[in-house]
Amino acid sequence: MEKERSLEADFARLEEITAKLEKEEQSLEEMFSLYEEGVKLVRLCTEKIDTVEKKMLLIDSSGSLTEEQ
């Protein structure tokens, strides 16, 4: 089973993809593949951030985590 990458690693990969796409030195197929990977990473990062936000909303005023209902 593949270990899940950190959010920081995903953002770093997105930066790499962006830099490669900006250079326009790849074939159209390679550019499409990089774009597709980037879109998947953006969705994954969004899901990770949403999960953290939901956990933060569960913290009550005393600083402890409340049970999700």
N, C-alpha and C positions, 0 to 999 in steps of 0.2 A: 504494500500500500504506500502511495506517495505521501510524503509529509507536506502539510499545508504551509505555503510560504507566508511570511509576515506581510503586513500591509506596506511596510517600508520597502521590502523587496519587490512587491508588485508595483509600487510607484517608481522605483528605480528602473524596472523593466519598461514601464510606460515611457519614461524619459528616453531610454535607448531606442525604442520604437519610433518615437517622435523625431529624434535626431536622424535616424536612418531615412524616414519618410521625407524629411526636409531636404536631404541631400539629393534625392531623386536619381540615385545611381543604380537603382534596382530595376529589374524588369517589371512590367505591369503585373504579372502573376505574383512576384515577390512582394510588391507593394500592397497588393490586395491581401495577401496572406498576413503581412504585418498589420495592416489595418484591422483585419478580422481578429487577430490576437489582441490588439489594443482594445477593441470594443468589448471582448470577453473580459479583459482585465478591468476595464472601467466598471462593468457590471459586478464583478467579483468584489472590487474595492467598495462599491456602493453598498453591497450587501453586508460586508464586514463593518462598515461605518454605521449602517442602520442598526445592526446587532448591538454595537457598543452604545449607541444612543438609547436604545430600548432598555438596556441594562442600567444606564445612568438614570433613566426616568423611574426605575424601580427603587432607587435609593430614597429612603424616607428622610425626614428632617433630622433624625437622630444619627444619621450617618450609616445605618445598617441597611442591608438589602432586604426589601420586602418580597414576599412571595408573589409570583405572577399569577393572576387569576384568570 
